[in-house]
Every structure is written in C-alpha cells, then in structure tokens.
Amino acid sequence: MNAVAKVNENSEKVELETPASQPQPVPAAKPAPKRRGRFVLMAALPVALVVGGGYYWVTGGRYEETENANLRQARVSIASETPGRITKVAVADNTLVKAGDVLFEVDPEPYRIALAQADAALATSRLNVEQLRAAYSQAVAQERVAASGLEYAQSQFDRSDDLVTKGVNTKSSLDEARMDLDKARQLHGVAAQGIVSAKAALGGNPDIATDQHPTVLSAQAMRDKAAFNLAQTTVRAPADGVVSQAASFKVGQFVGTGTALFSLVETDDSWVEANFKETQLTHIKPGQEAEIVLDTYPDRTFRGTVEAIGAGTGAEFSLLPAQNATGNWVKVTQRIPVRIKLDDAAAELAMRTGMSATVTIDTGVSRGFGSVFGHAVAAE
C-alpha cells in the first residue's frame, strides 16, 4: 500500500509530467474574422457614394432651380387728366376694385360751363355757314344783274356807233355810250369777284354740307374736347386690382394734370421674375415648363412657362454700373432675370406683388455620359 502510495505519489509526479496520463482540455471555437467584414464595409461605402453621386450627376442637370424669385404684378400710377379740386373719393388704401369702378371725381362744374360755351360756339359756326351760303346766292344774283347791264350797255354803244357812222347822231352821244359800257364792264367784274369770294368762304364748294365746313369742324372739335374733359372728371379703374398708397388722398385736395396720386396693382396680370445664375442659363429657353412655389402658399405648386430671358444682368441696368477695368477685379457670378408667365394662377388666393418664390425649370436636357468624357478630354 505504501509502495503504491509512493508509487502513486511518484506517479502523480509522472502524470504531471506525462500529458497522456492526464485528460486533455477541449479547444474553444475560433471567432469569425471581423477584419474582413470591416474592410468590405469600409470599401462598400465609398463605392456606393461614388456610384450614387455619379448617377446623380450624369442623370441630373435637367432641372434648374432658384430661390431668388419674386411674384410681380403690373402697377399703374393713377392720375387725373384734368386739373381741379377733388369732390368725391370712392376708394381707400388696399381696396379691391374692378375695371370701370369709380375711383374719384374732380369738380365737374367748370367743365360743364366750358361744354356749354363749346355748344354755343358750334351753333354759331353752323349759323355762319348758312349766312355764307346766302351770301353766295346773293353774289350769283348780282353777277346776273351786272351781266344784263353789260349786255344792254354794249347794245347801246353799238347803236350809237352805227348812228354816228351814218351821220345821224352826234359824237358826244357815242362817247356817253362808251362810258356807260365801261362802267357796266367794271360792275360785272366786281360781281364776278363777289362770286369767287363767296365760293371761297364756303370752302370752294357751294354745295358743301354745313357740318363739313372747316369752321364747323373746328367748333365741333372744341366741343368734343370740352365733353372729353368733363367725362375725365370721373376717374375709373383701368383694370381689376388693389389700390395702394392712397392713404393721404382726401376730398378737397387740388390735383394737377398728370400728377400721380396713388397706384393700382393689377391682380389679373401676374408673372414671376426669377433671377438665375448665368451658369444656369445654358439650356433655359422660352417656352419651357416651370414649377413655382410661393412662400406664402408652400403646399401649393403653380405651373408656369418661361416667357422671356432678360436683356442683361441687374448690374448693367443699375444707376452706377460696375466698372471691371481695375487691377483688383474679382469675378462674381452674375444673375439674369427670367420672366415666367403663370398658367394657373388661382383667383381665390391673395396674390400680391413682391412675394418670394422658388422656381424650378424643366430644361429637358440631362448631362449624360457624353459630358463626363467631354470633361475628361478637356482636362487632358
């Protein structure tokens, strides 16, 4: 037993030294290679970004967008064509009006008096024409009397001359007949000239209509002008719109001819002025479709059509255009206005000039793969 124990004790030492005599431990499962998955993920993300960005760039460029856009409406300055004192004001600031509505009235009484005077002058001119026609008839009658007297004086002279030749009558009687003949000729000439003068007074046409005579036409024109001035004392709206800047326009104010009194913003004539960068105008042309979103109505999309492209940049039409002939010149991308006509402007919406808008134009032209190679060739 002791020997065994010793042996066991020795054997324990042997077992400790000999692996075959001791149970072997079970090896653990090897973990998945994380390094390979991480590499795939890191490589896939840039590739996806490059592919997505390349696809977006190649298929993009068709739509040009800008937020530098505003709604515009025609603005008309309202003025009076006749001077006078305001007797009636029918509108106030920001009043909605329709075409033909009365805006205000100028005191019409002085213009009614002027119209009455013009009517009287017209009637007088017509009466004068009738008098000229009567004078012409009288001149014709006097010419006939003078012609008869000339004929009689001629016959008397011929008779006296014949009697003198025969020695029956004296020479003094022939001289008297000759004097009567000369007098008759002069009277006939005066009568004929009277016809010419009377005919000229009738415009060269004795049968001219009274209202076609120059003096009557002139009087008629003066009468029409007086009637026009009287009608212009009532000022009406030229179109549908909103009255603006009329807060200080009151009854009793004296206005002059052509003086701007307030403005009328026409609501039936709206368009959008979009200021695109010059680099965006490559494929923008009139007739292309556009989408407009007003900041006031962000959930509403309006349709439009490119109507025209501005003649120049805003800087070119400024009061003091920029001078680029300097040594410290810095290139700045310019903006050019593009006029877009609204195709479906809603009448129930409060469309006001100056509203901010976002405009997107469909140019119908994408970049495509050709542009990629084109840029590569240009880079070489």
Secondary structure by P-SEA (a helix, b strand, c coil): caaaaaaaaaaaaaaaaccccbbbbbbccccccaaaaaaaaaaaaaaaaaaaaaaaaaacccbbbbccbbbbbbbbbbbbcccccccccccccccccccccccccccaaaaaaaaaaaaaaaaaaaaaaaaaaaaaaaaaaaaaaaaaaaaaaaaaaaaaaaaaaaccccaaaaaaaaaaaaaaaaaaaaaaaaaaaaaaaacccccccccccaaaaaaaaaaaaaaaaaaacbbbbccccccccccccccccccccccccbbbbbccbbbbbbbccccccccccccccbbbbbcccccbbbbbcccccccccccccccccccccccbbbbbbbbbbbbbbbccccccccccccccbbbbbcccccccaaaaaaaaaaac
